[in-house]
């Protein structure tokens, strides 16, 4: 079954290029192409796609506005952010709102295709250099580093980075799911992150994964 995809970008040339890019892949079907946030949200509600490729900066309702409304409506569509530039606040807010991947427009086209496929499979997708630019150290004085994690915690972080869920991690380590949850809680506290995706981004930045 093909991955059902909605595209949203306010630049006609970019939007047309995205359509042509995905048309070359038989496992992906573009069900809607949108030039603004309002139509993107409507398309997600009507078409119920698997993945939304969303530009962060659009006139009217921005990509972040769309993510906020999708989160409020609990829409199941997974979102990939496509943007020309990354700012810490915007990227972090997108992650908090549920974005599962982020690709810069300067990246090779096939990177976006790979990202869409990964996110569809339930994984997260952030290129290491993109993550470093999006989540560069803020200089806030925090001392949380990879060195503060125990060997078992580092092992779990790397498994999370591979896209494994708690049950799979527990089976691989021969521990209970409850123990995995306890480890993850401690890891979140040490690295000052909120959720699995922020954990992966932080771990990539620190070279843990």
N, CA and C atoms as a LAMMPS dump frame, in Angstrom:
ITEM: TIMESTEP
0
ITEM: NUMBER OF ATOMS
627
ITEM: BOX BOUNDS ff ff ff
-5.0000000000000000e+02 5.0000000000000000e+02
-5.0000000000000000e+02 5.0000000000000000e+02
-5.0000000000000000e+02 5.0000000000000000e+02
ITEM: ATOMS id mol type element x y z
1 1 1 N 0.843 -1.193 0
2 1 2 C 0 0 0
3 1 3 C 0.883 1.249 0
4 2 1 N 0.558 2.191 -0.874
5 2 2 C 1.367 3.407 -1.002
6 2 3 C 1.195 4.323 0.209
7 3 1 N 2.247 5.044 0.528
8 3 2 C 2.205 6.055 1.58
9 3 3 C 1.404 7.245 1.058
10 4 1 N 0.338 7.604 1.738
11 4 2 C -0.513 8.718 1.31
12 4 3 C 0.064 10.011 1.898
13 5 1 N 0.344 10.958 1.009
14 5 2 C 1.148 12.126 1.377
15 5 3 C 0.434 13.431 1.016
16 6 1 N 0.465 14.383 1.939
17 6 2 C 0.012 15.757 1.673
18 6 3 C 1.233 16.662 1.701
19 7 1 N 1.334 17.555 0.722
20 7 2 C 2.434 18.51 0.637
21 7 3 C 1.917 19.912 0.921
22 8 1 N 2.703 20.71 1.643
23 8 2 C 2.304 22.087 1.946
24 8 3 C 3.509 23.012 1.883
25 9 1 N 3.5 23.922 0.898
26 9 2 C 4.561 24.92 0.747
27 9 3 C 3.985 26.085 -0.039
28 10 1 N 4.281 27.309 0.389
29 10 2 C 3.668 28.473 -0.252
30 10 3 C 4.39 28.917 -1.517
31 11 1 N 5.519 28.292 -1.852
32 11 2 C 6.229 28.654 -3.082
33 11 3 C 5.833 27.682 -4.194
34 12 1 N 5.176 28.156 -5.259
35 12 2 C 4.694 27.267 -6.324
36 12 3 C 5.78 26.404 -6.947
37 13 1 N 6.961 26.971 -7.152
38 13 2 C 8.037 26.197 -7.777
39 13 3 C 8.462 25.053 -6.866
40 14 1 N 8.592 25.34 -5.577
41 14 2 C 8.966 24.295 -4.619
42 14 3 C 7.888 23.225 -4.559
43 15 1 N 6.633 23.643 -4.503
44 15 2 C 5.524 22.697 -4.412
45 15 3 C 5.478 21.794 -5.645
46 16 1 N 5.665 22.389 -6.819
47 16 2 C 5.68 21.606 -8.052
48 16 3 C 6.858 20.622 -8.051
49 17 1 N 8.002 21.092 -7.591
50 17 2 C 9.175 20.224 -7.522
51 17 3 C 8.955 19.052 -6.581
52 18 1 N 8.281 19.292 -5.46
53 18 2 C 7.988 18.218 -4.519
54 18 3 C 7.063 17.181 -5.147
55 19 1 N 6.06 17.662 -5.864
56 19 2 C 5.149 16.74 -6.542
57 19 3 C 5.903 15.852 -7.526
58 20 1 N 6.76 16.463 -8.331
59 20 2 C 7.519 15.707 -9.324
60 20 3 C 8.463 14.707 -8.644
61 21 1 N 9.044 15.129 -7.518
62 21 2 C 9.959 14.253 -6.784
63 21 3 C 9.249 12.981 -6.34
64 22 1 N 8.091 13.134 -5.704
65 22 2 C 7.411 11.968 -5.146
66 22 3 C 6.684 11.146 -6.208
67 23 1 N 6.354 11.757 -7.33
68 23 2 C 5.722 11.004 -8.411
69 23 3 C 6.641 9.917 -8.96
70 24 1 N 7.938 10.079 -8.753
71 24 2 C 8.903 9.1 -9.26
72 24 3 C 8.966 7.837 -8.394
73 25 1 N 8.276 7.836 -7.274
74 25 2 C 8.357 6.72 -6.341
75 25 3 C 6.988 6.038 -6.222
76 26 1 N 6.92 4.79 -6.655
77 26 2 C 5.626 4.109 -6.721
78 26 3 C 5.049 3.784 -5.347
79 27 1 N 5.879 3.847 -4.307
80 27 2 C 5.384 3.541 -2.964
81 27 3 C 4.828 4.772 -2.254
82 28 1 N 4.783 5.91 -2.957
83 28 2 C 4.279 7.15 -2.353
84 28 3 C 3.23 7.77 -3.276
85 29 1 N 2.095 8.153 -2.711
86 29 2 C 1.019 8.784 -3.472
87 29 3 C 0.705 10.157 -2.883
88 30 1 N 0.87 11.208 -3.69
89 30 2 C 0.524 12.559 -3.248
90 30 3 C -0.984 12.734 -3.404
91 31 1 N -1.686 12.916 -2.289
92 31 2 C -3.15 13.034 -2.335
93 31 3 C -3.613 14.484 -2.315
94 32 1 N -2.71 15.418 -1.953
95 32 2 C -3.069 16.841 -1.958
96 32 3 C -1.811 17.688 -1.907
97 33 1 N -1.844 18.817 -2.632
98 33 2 C -0.758 19.798 -2.602
99 33 3 C -1.36 21.136 -2.206
100 34 1 N -0.801 21.757 -1.18
101 34 2 C -1.413 22.949 -0.595
102 34 3 C -0.416 24.104 -0.538
103 35 1 N -0.934 25.318 -0.756
104 35 2 C -0.074 26.495 -0.799
105 35 3 C -0.152 27.338 0.468
106 36 1 N -0.93 26.902 1.442
107 36 2 C -1.023 27.656 2.706
108 36 3 C -1.455 26.727 3.828
109 37 1 N -1.35 27.247 5.045
110 37 2 C -1.652 26.429 6.205
111 37 3 C -3.107 26.031 6.327
112 38 1 N -4.015 26.916 5.938
113 38 2 C -5.443 26.62 6.048
114 38 3 C -5.812 25.427 5.171
115 39 1 N -5.358 25.448 3.92
116 39 2 C -5.68 24.348 3.015
117 39 3 C -4.956 23.067 3.423
118 40 1 N -3.764 23.209 4.005
119 40 2 C -3.034 22.029 4.469
120 40 3 C -3.799 21.32 5.576
121 41 1 N -4.286 22.093 6.542
122 41 2 C -5.05 21.509 7.639
123 41 3 C -6.331 20.864 7.117
124 42 1 N -7.001 21.53 6.173
125 42 2 C -8.228 20.976 5.598
126 42 3 C -7.938 19.669 4.862
127 43 1 N -6.813 19.631 4.14
128 43 2 C -6.451 18.42 3.398
129 43 3 C -6.165 17.254 4.342
130 44 1 N -5.493 17.538 5.454
131 44 2 C -5.203 16.485 6.43
132 44 3 C -6.507 15.94 7.013
133 45 1 N -7.439 16.832 7.298
134 45 2 C -8.721 16.407 7.866
135 45 3 C -9.538 15.599 6.861
136 46 1 N -9.511 16.01 5.59
137 46 2 C -10.342 15.364 4.576
138 46 3 C -9.709 14.092 4.014
139 47 1 N -8.42 14.146 3.741
140 47 2 C -7.75 13.026 3.073
141 47 3 C -7.212 11.981 4.042
142 48 1 N -7.018 12.368 5.295
143 48 2 C -6.454 11.478 6.305
144 48 3 C -5.184 10.784 5.79
145 49 1 N -4.189 11.585 5.422
146 49 2 C -2.952 11.017 4.871
147 49 3 C -2.112 10.355 5.957
148 50 1 N -1.109 9.607 5.503
149 50 2 C -0.172 8.998 6.441
150 50 3 C 0.856 10.015 6.918
151 51 1 N 1.3 10.877 5.986
152 51 2 C 2.376 11.825 6.291
153 51 3 C 2.056 13.18 5.667
154 52 1 N 2.378 14.239 6.391
155 52 2 C 2.285 15.613 5.903
156 52 3 C 3.689 16.19 5.824
157 53 1 N 4.08 16.673 4.638
158 53 2 C 5.346 17.408 4.485
159 53 3 C 4.987 18.882 4.559
160 54 1 N 5.472 19.56 5.58
161 54 2 C 4.979 20.887 5.935
162 54 3 C 6.089 21.926 6.01
163 55 1 N 5.923 23.005 5.263
164 55 2 C 6.846 24.139 5.357
165 55 3 C 6.547 24.901 6.642
166 56 1 N 7.575 25.272 7.385
167 56 2 C 7.347 25.998 8.64
168 56 3 C 6.843 27.413 8.407
169 57 1 N 7.371 28.067 7.364
170 57 2 C 7.075 29.485 7.164
171 57 3 C 6.15 29.673 5.973
172 58 1 N 4.872 29.921 6.287
173 58 2 C 3.877 30.195 5.251
174 58 3 C 3.04 31.387 5.678
175 59 1 N 2.513 32.148 4.728
176 59 2 C 1.679 33.298 5.09
177 59 3 C 0.374 32.842 5.736
178 60 1 N -0.212 33.725 6.537
179 60 2 C -1.445 33.343 7.225
180 60 3 C -1.116 32.416 8.373
181 61 1 N -1.578 31.184 8.283
182 61 2 C -1.261 30.188 9.305
183 61 3 C 0.068 29.533 8.967
184 62 1 N 1 29.612 9.886
185 62 2 C 2.323 29.032 9.667
186 62 3 C 2.286 27.522 9.881
187 63 1 N 3.421 26.88 9.6
188 63 2 C 3.517 25.458 9.869
189 63 3 C 3.297 25.138 11.337
190 64 1 N 3.798 25.985 12.218
191 64 2 C 3.588 25.769 13.655
192 64 3 C 2.107 25.889 14.013
193 65 1 N 1.398 26.826 13.384
194 65 2 C -0.044 26.949 13.619
195 65 3 C -0.77 25.671 13.212
196 66 1 N -0.374 25.123 12.063
197 66 2 C -0.98 23.879 11.591
198 66 3 C -0.708 22.752 12.591
199 67 1 N 0.526 22.651 13.054
200 67 2 C 0.872 21.609 14.028
201 67 3 C 0.064 21.759 15.314
202 68 1 N -0.114 22.986 15.764
203 68 2 C -0.889 23.21 16.995
204 68 3 C -2.325 22.722 16.825
205 69 1 N -2.93 23.025 15.683
206 69 2 C -4.319 22.626 15.451
207 69 3 C -4.437 21.117 15.239
208 70 1 N -3.44 20.527 14.6
209 70 2 C -3.445 19.079 14.445
210 70 3 C -3.333 18.39 15.799
211 71 1 N -2.476 18.933 16.666
212 71 2 C -2.312 18.359 18.002
213 71 3 C -3.596 18.491 18.807
214 72 1 N -4.233 19.657 18.704
215 72 2 C -5.473 19.892 19.451
216 72 3 C -6.584 18.955 18.98
217 73 1 N -6.606 18.68 17.667
218 73 2 C -7.632 17.807 17.095
219 73 3 C -7.252 16.336 17.164
220 74 1 N -6.025 16.064 17.662
221 74 2 C -5.515 14.7 17.786
222 74 3 C -5.562 13.959 16.453
223 75 1 N -5.159 14.645 15.387
224 75 2 C -5.11 14.024 14.072
225 75 3 C -3.925 13.058 14.013
226 76 1 N -4.112 11.858 13.496
227 76 2 C -3.064 10.832 13.547
228 76 3 C -1.954 10.992 12.512
229 77 1 N -2.103 11.915 11.596
230 77 2 C -1.104 12.1 10.532
231 77 3 C 0.263 12.456 11.11
232 78 1 N 1.315 11.808 10.604
233 78 2 C 2.685 12.126 11.015
234 78 3 C 3.192 13.292 10.176
235 79 1 N 4.038 14.139 10.765
236 79 2 C 4.48 15.352 10.082
237 79 3 C 5.989 15.404 9.93
238 80 1 N 6.401 15.802 8.718
239 80 2 C 7.8 16.079 8.41
240 80 3 C 7.91 17.575 8.114
241 81 1 N 8.804 18.25 8.791
242 81 2 C 9.021 19.678 8.57
243 81 3 C 10.06 19.861 7.474
244 82 1 N 9.712 20.667 6.48
245 82 2 C 10.634 21.036 5.406
246 82 3 C 10.821 22.543 5.478
247 83 1 N 12.061 22.987 5.673
248 83 2 C 12.281 24.41 5.883
249 83 3 C 13.602 24.871 5.284
250 84 1 N 13.642 26.147 4.918
251 84 2 C 14.859 26.714 4.338
252 84 3 C 15.873 27.077 5.408
253 85 1 N 15.397 27.365 6.6
254 85 2 C 16.295 27.771 7.689
255 85 3 C 15.752 27.246 9.004
256 86 1 N 16.651 26.933 9.907
257 86 2 C 16.27 26.385 11.209
258 86 3 C 16.631 27.365 12.305
259 87 1 N 15.648 27.677 13.132
260 87 2 C 15.908 28.456 14.338
261 87 3 C 15.563 27.582 15.533
262 88 1 N 16.356 27.685 16.582
263 88 2 C 16.16 26.819 17.74
264 88 3 C 14.723 26.78 18.226
265 89 1 N 14.128 27.931 18.454
266 89 2 C 12.797 27.997 19.046
267 89 3 C 11.766 27.321 18.155
268 90 1 N 11.83 27.59 16.842
269 90 2 C 10.856 27.007 15.926
270 90 3 C 10.992 25.495 15.861
271 91 1 N 12.214 24.992 15.737
272 91 2 C 12.44 23.553 15.646
273 91 3 C 12.006 22.846 16.916
274 92 1 N 12.348 23.403 18.051
275 92 2 C 11.983 22.788 19.323
276 92 3 C 10.472 22.786 19.513
277 93 1 N 9.813 23.872 19.106
278 93 2 C 8.36 23.938 19.217
279 93 3 C 7.712 22.908 18.291
280 94 1 N 8.248 22.748 17.076
281 94 2 C 7.719 21.763 16.14
282 94 3 C 7.813 20.353 16.72
283 95 1 N 8.93 20.05 17.371
284 95 2 C 9.104 18.739 17.995
285 95 3 C 8.094 18.55 19.119
286 96 1 N 7.918 19.561 19.943
287 96 2 C 6.962 19.465 21.053
288 96 3 C 5.548 19.243 20.536
289 97 1 N 5.264 19.776 19.351
290 97 2 C 3.927 19.656 18.768
291 97 3 C 3.746 18.372 17.975
292 98 1 N 4.782 17.549 17.92
293 98 2 C 4.613 16.225 17.327
294 98 3 C 5.32 15.955 16.023
295 99 1 N 6.09 16.904 15.493
296 99 2 C 6.826 16.642 14.249
297 99 3 C 7.777 15.477 14.443
298 100 1 N 7.843 14.59 13.462
299 100 2 C 8.67 13.387 13.567
300 100 3 C 9.941 13.458 12.728
301 101 1 N 10.076 14.481 11.909
302 101 2 C 11.265 14.618 11.091
303 101 3 C 11.454 16.052 10.652
304 102 1 N 12.683 16.394 10.295
305 102 2 C 12.986 17.742 9.831
306 102 3 C 14.065 17.656 8.759
307 103 1 N 13.772 18.281 7.614
308 103 2 C 14.708 18.274 6.499
309 103 3 C 14.881 19.702 5.996
310 104 1 N 16.123 20.106 5.773
311 104 2 C 16.389 21.42 5.206
312 104 3 C 16.195 21.378 3.698
313 105 1 N 15.718 22.476 3.13
314 105 2 C 15.489 22.526 1.685
315 105 3 C 16.787 22.434 0.895
316 106 1 N 17.891 22.673 1.545
317 106 2 C 19.186 22.556 0.86
318 106 3 C 19.664 21.108 0.786
319 107 1 N 18.956 20.185 1.439
320 107 2 C 19.35 18.776 1.447
321 107 3 C 19.059 18.13 0.089
322 108 1 N 19.743 17.035 -0.238
323 108 2 C 19.444 16.302 -1.469
324 108 3 C 17.984 15.839 -1.464
325 109 1 N 17.31 15.858 -2.615
326 109 2 C 15.899 15.46 -2.671
327 109 3 C 15.611 14.091 -2.069
328 110 1 N 16.505 13.133 -2.304
329 110 2 C 16.258 11.793 -1.802
330 110 3 C 16.305 11.717 -0.277
331 111 1 N 16.908 12.722 0.355
332 111 2 C 16.89 12.769 1.817
333 111 3 C 15.467 12.938 2.316
334 112 1 N 14.702 13.787 1.629
335 112 2 C 13.305 13.992 2.009
336 112 3 C 12.488 12.727 1.783
337 113 1 N 12.743 12.039 0.685
338 113 2 C 12.034 10.789 0.414
339 113 3 C 12.335 9.769 1.509
340 114 1 N 13.609 9.651 1.866
341 114 2 C 14.017 8.734 2.935
342 114 3 C 13.351 9.109 4.255
343 115 1 N 13.269 10.405 4.516
344 115 2 C 12.647 10.887 5.75
345 115 3 C 11.173 10.493 5.805
346 116 1 N 10.459 10.706 4.709
347 116 2 C 9.03 10.366 4.653
348 116 3 C 8.832 8.878 4.911
349 117 1 N 9.64 8.049 4.299
350 117 2 C 9.518 6.603 4.506
351 117 3 C 9.82 6.22 5.952
352 118 1 N 10.837 6.825 6.538
353 118 2 C 11.206 6.515 7.918
354 118 3 C 10.098 6.92 8.886
355 119 1 N 9.577 8.12 8.703
356 119 2 C 8.514 8.613 9.581
357 119 3 C 7.26 7.759 9.433
358 120 1 N 6.965 7.342 8.215
359 120 2 C 5.807 6.464 7.977
360 120 3 C 5.947 5.162 8.755
361 121 1 N 7.18 4.655 8.856
362 121 2 C 7.426 3.411 9.586
363 121 3 C 7.371 3.599 11.104
364 122 1 N 7.18 4.822 11.55
365 122 2 C 7.113 5.077 12.98
366 122 3 C 8.423 5.52 13.59
367 123 1 N 9.408 5.801 12.749
368 123 2 C 10.712 6.248 13.229
369 123 3 C 10.777 7.778 13.236
370 124 1 N 11.824 8.302 13.83
371 124 2 C 12.103 9.732 13.732
372 124 3 C 13.267 9.926 12.772
373 125 1 N 13.326 11.09 12.146
374 125 2 C 14.366 11.316 11.146
375 125 3 C 14.89 12.737 11.258
376 126 1 N 16.108 12.854 11.748
377 126 2 C 16.801 14.126 11.808
378 126 3 C 18.247 13.867 11.411
379 127 1 N 18.696 14.478 10.325
380 127 2 C 20.1 14.347 9.974
381 127 3 C 20.951 14.96 11.076
382 128 1 N 22.099 14.376 11.307
383 128 2 C 22.936 14.834 12.415
384 128 3 C 23.287 16.314 12.305
385 129 1 N 23.699 16.766 11.106
386 129 2 C 24.081 18.169 10.992
387 129 3 C 22.886 19.091 11.146
388 130 1 N 21.7 18.618 10.684
389 130 2 C 20.486 19.411 10.859
390 130 3 C 20.129 19.523 12.333
391 131 1 N 20.238 18.411 13.05
392 131 2 C 19.934 18.424 14.472
393 131 3 C 20.874 19.359 15.227
394 132 1 N 22.139 19.344 14.839
395 132 2 C 23.111 20.204 15.511
396 132 3 C 22.784 21.672 15.276
397 133 1 N 22.329 22.001 14.069
398 133 2 C 21.984 23.391 13.773
399 133 3 C 20.681 23.801 14.441
400 134 1 N 19.74 22.859 14.501
401 134 2 C 18.432 23.172 15.077
402 134 3 C 18.461 23.217 16.598
403 135 1 N 19.315 22.391 17.184
404 135 2 C 19.339 22.272 18.64
405 135 3 C 20.732 22.54 19.18
406 136 1 N 21.35 23.571 18.668
407 136 2 C 22.68 23.934 19.132
408 136 3 C 22.619 24.374 20.577
409 137 1 N 23.717 24.227 21.337
410 137 2 C 23.705 24.595 22.751
411 137 3 C 23.242 26.029 22.953
412 138 1 N 22.379 26.219 23.923
413 138 2 C 21.809 27.542 24.155
414 138 3 C 22.675 28.414 25.055
415 139 1 N 23.67 27.8 25.683
416 139 2 C 24.505 28.569 26.601
417 139 3 C 23.795 28.905 27.886
418 140 1 N 22.803 28.04 28.235
419 140 2 C 22.001 28.333 29.421
420 140 3 C 22.68 27.905 30.711
421 141 1 N 23.848 27.23 30.582
422 141 2 C 24.565 26.861 31.793
423 141 3 C 24.271 25.466 32.283
424 142 1 N 23.385 24.724 31.559
425 142 2 C 23.084 23.362 31.977
426 142 3 C 24.315 22.491 31.837
427 143 1 N 24.47 21.515 32.736
428 143 2 C 25.648 20.676 32.679
429 143 3 C 25.325 19.249 32.285
430 144 1 N 24.097 19.038 31.732
431 144 2 C 23.724 17.685 31.34
432 144 3 C 24.494 17.286 30.097
433 145 1 N 25.236 16.198 30.178
434 145 2 C 25.977 15.704 29.031
435 145 3 C 25.824 14.211 28.963
436 146 1 N 26.293 13.634 27.843
437 146 2 C 26.243 12.194 27.713
438 146 3 C 27.019 11.502 28.814
439 147 1 N 28.023 12.183 29.381
440 147 2 C 28.843 11.576 30.421
441 147 3 C 28.065 11.341 31.706
442 148 1 N 26.917 12.01 31.875
443 148 2 C 26.134 11.842 33.091
444 148 3 C 25.279 10.587 33.055
445 149 1 N 25.191 9.928 31.893
446 149 2 C 24.379 8.73 31.754
447 149 3 C 25.184 7.485 32.132
448 150 1 N 24.495 6.516 32.705
449 150 2 C 25.126 5.236 32.99
450 150 3 C 25.269 4.442 31.687
451 151 1 N 26.11 3.417 31.658
452 151 2 C 26.24 2.589 30.445
453 151 3 C 24.901 2.011 29.99
454 152 1 N 24.057 1.559 30.927
455 152 2 C 22.752 1.016 30.564
456 152 3 C 21.867 2.102 29.949
457 153 1 N 21.936 3.306 30.513
458 153 2 C 21.138 4.405 29.971
459 153 3 C 21.591 4.779 28.563
460 154 1 N 22.894 4.793 28.341
461 154 2 C 23.418 5.072 26.996
462 154 3 C 22.925 4.006 26.022
463 155 1 N 22.923 2.754 26.468
464 155 2 C 22.456 1.644 25.637
465 155 3 C 20.993 1.86 25.243
466 156 1 N 20.188 2.286 26.202
467 156 2 C 18.764 2.516 25.93
468 156 3 C 18.58 3.708 24.992
469 157 1 N 19.346 4.766 25.205
470 157 2 C 19.264 5.931 24.315
471 157 3 C 19.555 5.513 22.879
472 158 1 N 20.557 4.688 22.683
473 158 2 C 20.914 4.251 21.327
474 158 3 C 19.812 3.4 20.713
475 159 1 N 19.145 2.611 21.513
476 159 2 C 18.029 1.807 21.002
477 159 3 C 16.841 2.693 20.63
478 160 1 N 16.595 3.714 21.447
479 160 2 C 15.546 4.679 21.103
480 160 3 C 15.891 5.349 19.78
481 161 1 N 17.17 5.673 19.607
482 161 2 C 17.617 6.29 18.363
483 161 3 C 17.422 5.4 17.153
484 162 1 N 17.372 4.087 17.374
485 162 2 C 17.12 3.128 16.291
486 162 3 C 15.629 2.97 16.02
487 163 1 N 14.802 3.654 16.805
488 163 2 C 13.363 3.581 16.597
489 163 3 C 12.665 2.485 17.382
490 164 1 N 13.374 1.829 18.315
491 164 2 C 12.763 0.751 19.094
492 164 3 C 11.823 1.321 20.154
493 165 1 N 10.693 0.642 20.338
494 165 2 C 9.75 1.04 21.383
495 165 3 C 10.117 0.34 22.691
496 166 1 N 9.409 0.71 23.762
497 166 2 C 9.756 0.19 25.087
498 166 3 C 9.733 -1.333 25.153
499 167 1 N 8.719 -1.947 24.532
500 167 2 C 8.602 -3.4 24.588
501 167 3 C 9.8 -4.066 23.922
502 168 1 N 10.198 -3.557 22.759
503 168 2 C 11.332 -4.144 22.041
504 168 3 C 12.633 -3.959 22.816
505 169 1 N 12.786 -2.784 23.442
506 169 2 C 13.986 -2.531 24.252
507 169 3 C 14.027 -3.502 25.432
508 170 1 N 12.873 -3.675 26.08
509 170 2 C 12.802 -4.58 27.229
510 170 3 C 13.18 -6.005 26.826
511 171 1 N 12.666 -6.451 25.682
512 171 2 C 12.967 -7.815 25.217
513 171 3 C 14.446 -7.966 24.891
514 172 1 N 15.024 -6.938 24.266
515 172 2 C 16.431 -7.026 23.879
516 172 3 C 17.342 -7.033 25.095
517 173 1 N 16.95 -6.313 26.153
518 173 2 C 17.787 -6.219 27.349
519 173 3 C 17.391 -7.213 28.442
520 174 1 N 16.334 -7.982 28.186
521 174 2 C 15.838 -8.961 29.165
522 174 3 C 15.451 -8.295 30.481
523 175 1 N 14.753 -7.155 30.359
524 175 2 C 14.225 -6.457 31.53
525 175 3 C 12.75 -6.177 31.269
526 176 1 N 12.033 -5.681 32.277
527 176 2 C 10.615 -5.396 32.105
528 176 3 C 10.405 -4.041 31.438
529 177 1 N 9.219 -3.865 30.845
530 177 2 C 8.881 -2.563 30.258
531 177 3 C 8.889 -1.481 31.33
532 178 1 N 8.456 -1.851 32.53
533 178 2 C 8.446 -0.885 33.621
534 178 3 C 9.845 -0.373 33.929
535 179 1 N 10.826 -1.273 33.879
536 179 2 C 12.207 -0.861 34.125
537 179 3 C 12.701 0.063 33.025
538 180 1 N 12.311 -0.228 31.784
539 180 2 C 12.682 0.653 30.673
540 180 3 C 12.104 2.049 30.903
541 181 1 N 10.854 2.124 31.347
542 181 2 C 10.209 3.418 31.591
543 181 3 C 10.938 4.193 32.688
544 182 1 N 11.376 3.484 33.713
545 182 2 C 12.12 4.133 34.797
546 182 3 C 13.433 4.695 34.261
547 183 1 N 14.134 3.885 33.464
548 183 2 C 15.385 4.358 32.865
549 183 3 C 15.133 5.6 32.001
550 184 1 N 14.086 5.556 31.187
551 184 2 C 13.795 6.689 30.304
552 184 3 C 13.461 7.942 31.112
553 185 1 N 12.719 7.767 32.193
554 185 2 C 12.403 8.912 33.052
555 185 3 C 13.69 9.548 33.581
556 186 1 N 14.611 8.72 34.03
557 186 2 C 15.885 9.23 34.55
558 186 3 C 16.706 9.907 33.45
559 187 1 N 16.67 9.312 32.258
560 187 2 C 17.409 9.892 31.129
561 187 3 C 16.837 11.264 30.769
562 188 1 N 15.494 11.345 30.707
563 188 2 C 14.861 12.636 30.393
564 188 3 C 15.278 13.707 31.41
565 189 1 N 15.308 13.304 32.679
566 189 2 C 15.677 14.251 33.737
567 189 3 C 17.123 14.709 33.577
568 190 1 N 18.014 13.779 33.303
569 190 2 C 19.435 14.12 33.187
570 190 3 C 19.719 15.016 31.973
571 191 1 N 19.073 14.696 30.854
572 191 2 C 19.347 15.448 29.623
573 191 3 C 18.4 16.625 29.427
574 192 1 N 17.444 16.765 30.351
575 192 2 C 16.498 17.891 30.292
576 192 3 C 15.748 17.915 28.964
577 193 1 N 15.172 16.773 28.624
578 193 2 C 14.362 16.668 27.408
579 193 3 C 12.969 16.2 27.781
580 194 1 N 12.047 16.373 26.851
581 194 2 C 10.646 16.019 27.095
582 194 3 C 10.17 15.126 25.956
583 195 1 N 10.4 13.836 26.089
584 195 2 C 9.924 12.899 25.084
585 195 3 C 11.033 12.285 24.237
586 196 1 N 10.649 11.26 23.484
587 196 2 C 11.606 10.45 22.732
588 196 3 C 12.286 11.232 21.622
589 197 1 N 11.519 12.064 20.905
590 197 2 C 12.122 12.768 19.778
591 197 3 C 13.152 13.788 20.25
592 198 1 N 12.83 14.535 21.292
593 198 2 C 13.81 15.478 21.838
594 198 3 C 15.03 14.72 22.361
595 199 1 N 14.801 13.528 22.892
596 199 2 C 15.919 12.711 23.37
597 199 3 C 16.849 12.34 22.22
598 200 1 N 16.281 11.91 21.094
599 200 2 C 17.099 11.532 19.946
600 200 3 C 17.888 12.73 19.434
601 201 1 N 17.233 13.879 19.348
602 201 2 C 17.914 15.087 18.88
603 201 3 C 19.073 15.458 19.799
604 202 1 N 18.809 15.406 21.098
605 202 2 C 19.845 15.735 22.078
606 202 3 C 20.994 14.733 21.991
607 203 1 N 20.648 13.468 21.849
608 203 2 C 21.677 12.429 21.778
609 203 3 C 22.525 12.573 20.519
610 204 1 N 21.889 12.956 19.412
611 204 2 C 22.654 13.205 18.18
612 204 3 C 23.607 14.382 18.362
613 205 1 N 23.107 15.426 18.999
614 205 2 C 23.933 16.617 19.227
615 205 3 C 25.154 16.303 20.08
616 206 1 N 24.957 15.412 21.064
617 206 2 C 26.044 15.089 21.997
618 206 3 C 26.899 13.913 21.512
619 207 1 N 26.542 13.361 20.326
620 207 2 C 27.323 12.263 19.795
621 207 3 C 27.086 10.926 20.458
622 208 1 N 25.969 10.788 21.157
623 208 2 C 25.658 9.512 21.816
624 208 3 C 25.16 8.498 20.801
625 209 1 N 24.428 8.972 19.797
626 209 2 C 23.95 8.086 18.729
627 209 3 C 24.483 8.57 17.389
